């Protein structure tokens, strides 16, 4: 897998609650914001940034406790992360944009939509859910916190492998190594803060049926984290929807099927930024 490492070096910073927030800023034009998932950073979007920045200005943010962004307290709620994203966008004096959020980044995107609806022109939930954690999932989060405290390295490796479709593990060794390397950069404190935040997040599926701007859902049939049936159910709530169904992929479609993912994202972005296309 070839990655444009130059993009990964173009790091800027903003401030939120007196802490440094890192992000990359690539390309020109209409603005797209990329929010990574749990155990990742802006680096995970390297191929997506390379593709989309040919037509758009792409802002990829390291969420609190991930990448080069500092931890901000014991628990990172989705609202806190959304406000952190807003601080970056305000520092750049940007008012209108589309957010693409992967997994935890999608939870943050939904919180952003709740808190700052006037700034969004579109939202993509890339392997993400508008539902809150079930009671069993909340217990899993607590078990995960204990596993991180016991051995962060083992927890990280196991978790990253689970994000790929099981049948893809033998084919995508470079991608797994890439994602694992990024995950290793996440501190124990950052991992635990994110787990607490995801565990306590509220359900926000009401947003799917209320907003007028386009919403895209990317769903992996082989996703070990979010059951595809549940995501298809949620997609029915969306008024102005786009659905990308990846039948061979797990929870990392932009790494498992980058060409198909990028093609679908570009089509979605054209829809978001061109009102005439939204009724088609």
Secondary structure by P-SEA (a helix, b strand, c coil): ccccccccccccccccccbbbbbbbbbbcbbbbbbbccccccccaaaaaaacccccbbbbbbcccccccccccccccaaaaaaaaaaaaaaacccbbbbbbccaaaaaaaaaaaccccccccccccccccccccaaaaaaaaaaaaaaaacaaaaaaaaaaaacccccccccaaaaaaaaaaaaaccaaaaaaaaaaaaacccccccccccccbbbbbbbcccccccaaaaaaaaaacccbbbbbbcccccccccccaaaaaaaaaaaaaaaaccccccc
